[in-house]
Amino acid sequence: MKSGIFMVSHNFLIVYASSEKPSVMKNTIKLSLALLVVSSVFMVSCSKTSTATTTDCTGVAPTYNADIKAIMTANCTLSGCHNSSAAGGYNLTTYEACKNAKDKIVGSVQHVSGYQAMPQGSGKLDDSTITKIFCWAQNGCMQ
């Protein structure tokens, strides 16, 4: 019986013991390496990213008073939600409150994994509205 150790990379080690002929063992090692490469590609392609979308904010300059306040009023600060009752710990009725919660607002309206999808109880906001919120946050939360 032949045995040995084969180092694939600094993270993987294959130990083998075989009574097979050396040519069969080489084919087995080649197949093992191929499977390792393919599975590594799938693992990398399925990795989680920190943001849901990539948005180009060139030419998009929303402000709180002109854009974001109306979005918050229509979708977030409804009775029992993010108003003075501060559902989920967030009262989003003021500029300062929205500015301080901008990252959570963006993650929630984009439905990013790890964030509570908002608005709760209704569908996802349209892409144009989400872009306004995202670009407002990216551009420094202009008032």
Secondary structure, DSSP 8 states (H G I E B T S, - for coil): -EEEEEE-SSS-EEEEEE-S-HHHHHHHHHHHHHHHHHHHHHHHHT---S-S-----TT----IIIIIHHHHHHHTSSTTSSSTT-GGG---SSHHHHHHTHHHHHHHHTT-TTS--SSTTS----HHHHHHHHHHHHTT---
